[in-house]
């Protein structure tokens, strides 16, 4: 229960254990680091597995066994999720920040889709080069810090 609470809201596991100061000392910096990563590089720094740069689902062709004819297409996260996650490995530590990362990922996909005014440009530009790396690093470090907090809170709860 403590581990799940810690994932849902960084520091919440310590809060459930009655360690209010530790909860605030851990939760606020993790969330601040995540927000700073978004502020530095923009929300499009989050590259969500299963979606391309224009916010569309990545579809792959499915073939019938023994037949080279395409039987349709399937979303890559249903057909080959590990392959897609391997292409975007930084998404794993980022999602460890909890639902805030999932919501930011949904926001990133929304901002990547073309605007409805007929142009093919996305709503928000992607960050490039060093800015993208720094923002992605901030988001990943926030997730890894939260992982350490989850493990520590669960260990304290077990004792």
NUMARSE-723786 format. One record per residue: x, y, z of N, C-alpha, C in turn. Coordinates in Angstrom, 1 decimal, m for minus. Atoms other than C-alpha are relative to their C-alpha. Layout:
N
     nxx     nyy     nzz    caxx    cayy    cazz     cxx     cyy     czz
       X       Y       Z       X       Y       Z       X       Y       Z
...
This chain:
159
     nxx     nyy     nzz    caxx    cayy    cazz     cxx     cyy     czz
     0.8    m1.2     0.0     0.0     0.0     0.0     0.9     1.3     0.0
    m0.9    m1.2    m0.1     2.9     2.4     0.9     0.7     0.2    m1.3
    m0.7    m0.2     1.3     4.7     1.7    m2.4    m1.0     0.5    m1.0
     1.0    m0.5     0.9     1.5     2.3    m4.4    m0.2     1.5     0.2
     0.2    m1.4    m0.3     0.9     5.6    m2.6     1.2     0.8    m0.4
    m1.2    m0.7     0.3     4.5     6.6    m3.1     0.1     0.2    m1.5
     0.0    m0.2     1.5     4.1     6.1    m6.9    m1.1     0.9    m0.4
     1.1    m0.9     0.4     0.8     7.8    m7.1     0.3     1.5     0.3
    m0.5    m1.3    m0.4     2.2    10.9    m5.3     1.3     0.0     0.7
    m1.3     0.1    m0.7     5.8    11.3    m4.5     0.0     0.5     1.4
     0.0    m0.4    m1.4     6.3    11.4    m0.8    m1.2    m0.5     0.8
     1.3     0.4    m0.7     2.8    10.0     0.0     0.3    m1.3     0.9
    m0.3     1.2    m0.8     4.3     6.7     1.3     0.5     0.4     1.4
    m0.5    m0.5    m1.3     6.2     8.5     4.0    m1.1     0.7     0.8
     1.1    m0.6    m0.7     3.1    10.5     4.8    m0.9    m1.0     0.7
     0.8     1.1    m0.6     1.2     7.3     5.4     0.6    m0.6     1.2
    m0.7     0.5    m1.2     3.9     6.2     7.8     0.1     1.0     1.1
     0.0    m1.0    m1.1     3.5     9.4     9.8     1.3     0.8    m0.1
    m1.2    m0.8     0.1     6.8    10.9     8.6    m0.2     1.2    m0.9
     0.5    m1.1     0.8     5.4    14.2     7.4     1.2     0.8    m0.5
    m1.2    m0.8     0.5     8.8    16.1     7.2     0.7    m0.7    m1.1
    m0.7     0.8     1.0    10.4    13.3     5.2    m0.9     0.0    m1.3
     0.9     0.0     1.2     7.3    13.2     2.9     0.1     1.3    m0.8
    m0.1    m1.3     0.7     7.6    16.9     2.1     1.4     0.2    m0.5
    m1.4    m0.2     0.4    11.4    16.8     1.9     0.3    m0.9    m1.3
    m0.2     0.9     1.1    11.1    14.0    m0.7    m0.9     0.4    m1.2
     1.0    m0.2     1.1     7.9    14.8    m2.6     0.1     1.3    m0.7
    m0.1    m1.3     0.6     8.4    18.5    m3.2     1.1     0.1    m1.0
    m1.1    m0.1     1.0    11.9    18.2    m4.8    m0.3    m0.9    m1.2
     0.2     0.8     1.1    10.8    15.3    m7.0    m1.0     0.6    m1.0
     0.9    m0.6     0.9     7.8    17.1    m8.3     0.6     1.3    m0.6
    m0.6    m1.2     0.6     9.8    20.3    m8.7     1.0    m0.3    m1.1
    m1.0     0.4     1.1    12.5    18.5   m10.7    m0.8    m0.4    m1.2
     0.8     0.3     1.1     9.8    17.1   m12.9    m0.5     1.2    m0.8
     0.5    m1.3     0.6     8.2    20.5   m13.5     1.1     0.8    m0.6
    m1.1    m0.7     0.6    11.6    22.1   m14.1     0.4    m0.6    m1.3
    m0.3     0.6     1.3    12.3    19.5   m16.8    m1.0     0.4    m1.1
     1.0    m0.4     1.0     9.0    20.4   m18.5     0.2     1.5    m0.3
    m0.2    m1.4     0.2     9.8    24.1   m18.1     1.2     0.3    m0.9
    m1.2    m0.2     0.7    13.3    23.8   m19.5    m0.2    m0.4    m1.5
     0.0     0.5     1.4    12.5    21.7   m22.6    m1.4     0.0    m0.6
     1.4     0.0     0.6     8.7    22.0   m23.0    m0.6    m1.4     0.2
     0.7     1.2    m0.2     6.1    19.3   m22.7     0.3    m1.1    m1.1
    m0.3     0.9     1.1     7.1    17.8   m26.0     1.3    m0.8     0.2
    m1.2     0.8    m0.3    10.3    16.5   m24.4    m0.4    m1.4     0.4
     0.5     1.3    m0.3     8.2    13.5   m23.3    m0.3    m0.7    m1.3
     0.3     0.8     1.2     8.3    11.0   m26.1    m0.7    m1.3     0.4
     0.9     1.1    m0.5     5.4     8.6   m25.4     0.1    m1.2    m0.9
     0.0     1.3     0.8     5.9     5.0   m26.5    m1.3    m0.2    m0.7
     1.2     0.3     0.8     3.4     4.1   m29.2    m0.5     1.1    m0.8
     0.5    m1.2     0.7     3.1     7.6   m30.6     1.2     0.6    m0.8
    m1.1    m0.6     0.7     5.2     9.3   m33.3     0.1     1.5     0.3
    m0.3    m1.4    m0.2     6.4    12.9   m33.5    m1.2     0.9    m0.3
     1.1    m0.8     0.3     3.1    14.1   m34.8    m1.2    m0.4     0.8
     1.1     0.3    m0.9     1.0    12.6   m32.0    m0.9    m1.1    m0.5
     0.9     1.1     0.6    m0.4     9.7   m34.1     0.5    m1.3     0.5
    m0.4     1.3    m0.4    m0.4     6.1   m33.0     0.9    m0.6    m1.0
    m0.9     0.8     0.9     2.4     4.0   m34.5    m0.7    m1.3    m0.3
     0.7     1.2     0.4     0.7     1.2   m36.4     1.0    m0.9    m0.8
    m0.8     0.9     0.7     2.5    m1.9   m37.7    m0.9    m1.0    m0.7
     0.8     0.9     0.8     1.3    m4.3   m40.3     0.1    m1.4     0.6
     0.1     1.4    m0.5     0.1    m7.7   m39.1    m0.2    m1.0    m1.2
     0.1     1.0     1.0     0.6   m10.7   m41.3    m0.6    m1.3     0.5
     0.5     1.3    m0.4    m1.2   m14.0   m41.3     1.1    m1.0    m0.1
    m1.0     1.1     0.0     0.9   m17.1   m40.6     0.0    m0.7    m1.3
    m0.2     0.7     1.2     2.3   m18.6   m43.7    m0.4     0.7    m1.3
     0.5    m0.8     1.1     0.9   m15.8   m45.9     0.7     1.3     0.1
    m0.7    m1.3    m0.1     2.8   m12.7   m46.8    m0.9     1.2    m0.3
     1.0    m1.0     0.2    m0.4   m10.8   m47.3    m0.3     0.7     1.4
     0.3    m0.8    m1.3    m1.1    m8.0   m44.7    m1.4    m0.3     0.4
     1.3     0.3    m0.5    m4.0    m9.0   m42.5    m0.6     1.2     0.7
     0.5    m1.2    m0.7    m4.4    m5.5   m41.1     1.2     0.7     0.7
    m1.1    m0.7    m0.8    m2.5    m3.2   m38.8    m0.4     0.0     1.5
     0.2    m0.1    m1.5    m2.1    m3.1   m35.0     0.8     1.1     0.6
    m0.8    m1.0    m0.7    m0.9    m0.5   m32.6     1.2    m0.7     0.5
    m1.3     0.6    m0.4     2.7    m1.1   m31.8     0.1    m0.4     1.5
    m0.1     0.3    m1.5     2.1    m1.1   m28.0    m0.8    m1.3     0.3
     0.7     1.3    m0.2    m0.3    m4.1   m28.5     0.8    m1.1    m0.7
    m0.7     1.0     0.8     1.8    m5.9   m31.1     1.5    m0.3     0.5
    m1.4     0.2    m0.4     5.4    m5.3   m29.9     0.4     1.1     1.0
    m0.3    m1.1    m1.0     5.5    m3.2   m26.7     1.4     0.1     0.5
    m1.4     0.0    m0.4     9.0    m4.2   m25.6     0.9     0.6    m1.0
    m0.8    m0.6     1.0    10.4    m3.3   m28.9    m0.1     1.6     0.0
     0.3    m1.5     0.0     8.8     0.2   m28.8     0.6     0.6     1.3
    m0.6    m0.6    m1.2     9.9     0.8   m25.2     1.5     0.0    m0.1
    m1.4     0.1     0.2    13.4    m0.3   m26.1     0.5     1.2    m0.9
    m0.4    m1.1     0.8    13.4     2.5   m28.7    m0.1     1.3     0.7
     0.2    m1.2    m0.9    12.4     5.1   m26.0     0.3    m0.4     1.4
    m0.3     0.5    m1.3    14.2     3.8   m22.9    m0.2     1.0     1.1
     0.1    m1.0    m1.0    14.1     7.1   m21.1    m1.5     0.2     0.5
     1.4     0.0    m0.5    10.3     6.7   m20.8    m0.3    m0.8     1.2
     0.2     0.9    m1.1    10.7     4.0   m18.2     0.3     0.8     1.3
    m0.2    m0.7    m1.2    12.3     6.2   m15.5    m0.9     1.2     0.1
     0.9    m1.1    m0.1    10.0     9.1   m16.4    m1.3    m0.4     0.5
     1.3     0.4    m0.5     6.9     7.1   m15.7     0.0    m0.4     1.5
    m0.1     0.3    m1.5     8.2     6.2   m12.2    m0.4     1.2     0.8
     0.5    m1.2    m0.8     7.2     9.8   m11.2    m1.4    m0.2     0.3
     1.3     0.3    m0.4     3.7     8.5   m11.2    m1.0     0.6    m1.0
     1.0    m0.4     0.9     0.4     9.7   m12.7     0.3     1.4    m0.6
    m0.4    m1.3     0.6     1.9    13.2   m13.2     0.7    m0.2    m1.3
    m0.7     0.3     1.2     4.1    11.7   m15.8    m0.9    m0.5    m1.1
     1.0     0.5     1.0     1.2     9.9   m17.5    m0.8     1.1    m0.5
     0.8    m1.1     0.4    m0.8    13.1   m17.6     0.8     0.9    m0.9
    m0.9    m0.8     0.9     2.2    15.0   m19.0     0.2    m0.6    m1.3
    m0.1     0.7     1.3     2.6    12.3   m21.6    m1.2     0.2    m0.9
     1.2    m0.2     0.8    m1.0    12.7   m22.7    m0.1     1.4    m0.5
    m0.1    m1.4     0.4    m0.5    16.4   m22.8     1.0     0.2    m1.2
    m1.0     0.0     1.1     2.6    15.9   m25.0    m0.6    m0.6    m1.3
     0.6     0.6     1.2     0.7    13.7   m27.4    m1.0     1.0    m0.6
     1.0    m1.0     0.5    m2.1    16.3   m27.6     0.7     1.2    m0.7
    m0.7    m1.1     0.5     0.4    19.1   m28.2     0.7    m0.4    m1.3
    m0.7     0.5     1.2     2.1    17.0   m30.9    m1.0    m0.1    m1.2
     0.9     0.1     1.1    m1.1    16.6   m33.0    m0.1     1.3    m0.7
     0.2    m1.2     0.8    m1.6    19.1   m35.8    m1.2     0.8     0.4
     1.0    m0.9    m0.4    m3.7    22.1   m35.1    m1.2    m0.1    m1.0
     1.1     0.2     0.9    m7.2    22.2   m36.6    m0.2     1.0    m1.0
     0.2    m1.1     1.0    m6.7    25.3   m38.7     0.5    m0.4    m1.4
    m0.3     0.5     1.4    m5.6    23.2   m41.7     1.5    m0.1    m0.2
    m1.5     0.1     0.1    m1.8    23.5   m41.1     0.4    m1.3     0.5
    m0.5     1.3    m0.4     0.3    20.4   m40.6     0.9     0.2     1.2
    m0.9    m0.2    m1.1     2.3    22.0   m37.7    m0.7    m0.4     1.3
     0.5     0.4    m1.3     1.9    20.7   m34.2    m0.3     1.3     0.8
     0.3    m1.1    m0.9     0.5    22.9   m31.4     1.2     0.6     0.7
    m1.2    m0.4    m0.7     3.8    23.1   m29.6     1.3    m0.6    m0.7
    m1.2     0.5     0.6     7.3    22.8   m31.0     0.8    m1.0     0.9
    m0.9     0.9    m0.7     9.8    20.1   m30.0     1.2     0.7     0.4
    m1.3    m0.6    m0.4    12.9    21.0   m28.1     1.0    m0.8    m0.7
    m1.1     0.7     0.7    16.2    20.1   m29.7     1.3     0.1     0.7
    m1.3     0.0    m0.5    19.7    19.3   m28.9     0.2     0.0     1.5
    m0.4     0.0    m1.4    21.1    20.1   m25.5    m1.2     0.3     0.9
     1.2    m0.3    m0.8    17.8    21.6   m24.2    m0.8    m1.3     0.2
     0.8     1.3    m0.1    16.0    18.3   m25.0     0.7    m1.0     1.0
    m0.7     0.9    m0.8    18.7    16.3   m23.3    m0.1     0.4     1.5
     0.1    m0.4    m1.4    18.7    18.4   m20.1    m1.4    m0.2     0.5
     1.4     0.2    m0.4    14.9    18.4   m19.9    m0.3    m1.5     0.3
     0.2     1.4    m0.2    14.8    14.6   m20.4     0.7    m0.6     1.2
    m0.8     0.5    m1.2    17.5    14.1   m17.8    m0.7     0.4     1.3
     0.8    m0.5    m1.2    15.5    16.2   m15.3    m1.2    m1.0     0.3
     1.2     0.8    m0.2    12.4    14.1   m15.9     0.4    m1.4     0.4
    m0.4     1.3    m0.3    14.3    10.8   m15.7     0.6    m0.1     1.4
    m0.6    m0.1    m1.4    16.2    11.8   m12.5    m1.2     0.1     1.0
     1.1    m0.1    m0.9    12.9    12.7   m10.9    m0.7    m1.3     0.2
     0.6     1.3    m0.1    11.5     9.3   m11.7     0.9    m1.0     0.8
    m0.9     0.9    m0.7    14.6     7.5   m10.4     0.1     0.4     1.5
     0.0    m0.4    m1.4    14.6     9.5    m7.2    m1.3    m0.5     0.7
     1.3     0.5    m0.6    10.9     8.6    m6.7     0.1    m1.6     0.2
    m0.2     1.4    m0.2    11.9     4.9    m7.2     0.7    m0.3     1.3
    m0.7     0.2    m1.3    14.4     5.2    m4.4    m0.9     0.3     1.2
     1.0    m0.3    m1.1    11.7     6.8    m2.2    m1.0    m1.1     0.2
     0.9     1.2     0.0     9.3     4.0    m3.1     0.6    m1.1     0.8
    m0.7     1.1    m0.6    11.8     1.4    m2.1     0.3     0.2     1.5
    m0.3    m0.3    m1.4    12.8     3.2     1.1    m1.3     0.0     0.8
     1.2     0.0    m0.8     9.2     3.8     2.2    m0.6    m1.4     0.2
     0.5     1.4    m0.1     8.2     0.2     1.5     0.9    m0.8     1.0
    m0.9     0.7    m1.0    11.2    m1.0     3.5    m0.3     0.4     1.4
     0.4    m0.6    m1.3    10.3     1.3     6.4    m1.3    m0.6     0.5
     1.4     0.6    m0.4     6.7     0.0     6.3     0.1    m1.4     0.4
    m0.2     1.4    m0.3     7.9    m3.6     6.4     0.6    m0.2     1.3
    m0.6     0.2    m1.3     9.9    m3.0     9.5    m1.0     0.4     1.0
